[in-house]
């Protein structure tokens, strides 16, 4: 306290510099935005001028998107063989699309993109100032995936048939619910594992019909505490207790009775909750020095990636959760959803 009291000016200047950087970032990225409170959605089709950001800031590129983040982390945790994880998505025929393909390849992910020229490749600019972050997203091509032009093609569906575990973010229900249902039905009919993430509260609110159509096929459901609470309200569970929400969600109707649903809700620094047919269990997260946290963006995606990396090897659920906690603890100590060359998970 003495040092802080003696040196107020440098501290103030540092804070002001960070605010100035963030405001400058938002000024250039957010010319077409409504909201300047951390996360920004576009309101004009042309979107922010990402080329200006590249010119005015030191930029790092990462293959992103919620599902792709999880797949990257799963592949990183698995290490060998390369391309153990396959990813489908949609990009534009442009520079950012080429960068995305390059970055996915560097992460050893077997990415197969539907490439179209109606929309540019989706981008999300992230400005990190201290422990704060500002995001400007332009979904663009991410909203253009077409089942009949990609998933239904023999060469792509063959890859689906080879898989044992499937993971889709709830966000994709806003784009191609018919694709989600096709994969979910295939998994159920062939007794494969189909997993899905609630992804965001608005999915349970505004895409409830699509979500509940796929729910009977979900073997493992992921979400965080906020998403769980919203889902519970929308389903009329009449409880705010996260363990009870997990239990009620687990008990929802299911098509493939050979696999009973598992529900997993993360809560940041609080315990992770897992509901199975027989019990609801809480798992403590890893101790984390708050000073080491750099960026929480992608922590939930990383948890899923870590979990899936052990699930594909038929490890116990407790080990899957331990891997999820480890992966998330690594990602929050780095910028973006990035990781060192090899995991230190034993």
Secondary structure, 3 states (H helix, E strand, C coil): CHHHHHCHHHHHHHHHHHHHHHHHHHHHHCCCECCCCCEEEECCCCCCCHHHHHHHCCCCCCCCCHHHHHHHHHHHHHCCCCCCCEEEEEEECCHHHHHHHHHHHHCCCEEEEEEECCCCCCEEEEEEECCEEEEEEECHHHHCCCHHHHHCCHHHHHHHHHCCEEEEEHHHHHCCHHHHHHHHHHHHHCCCEEEEECCCHHHHHHCHHHHHHHHCCCCEEEEEHHHHHHHHHHHCCCCCCHHHHHHHHHCCCCCCCCCCCEEEEEECCEEEEEECCCCEEEECCCCCCHHHCCCCCCHHHHHHHHHHHHHCCCCCHHHHHHHHHHHHHHHCCCCCCCCCCCCCCC
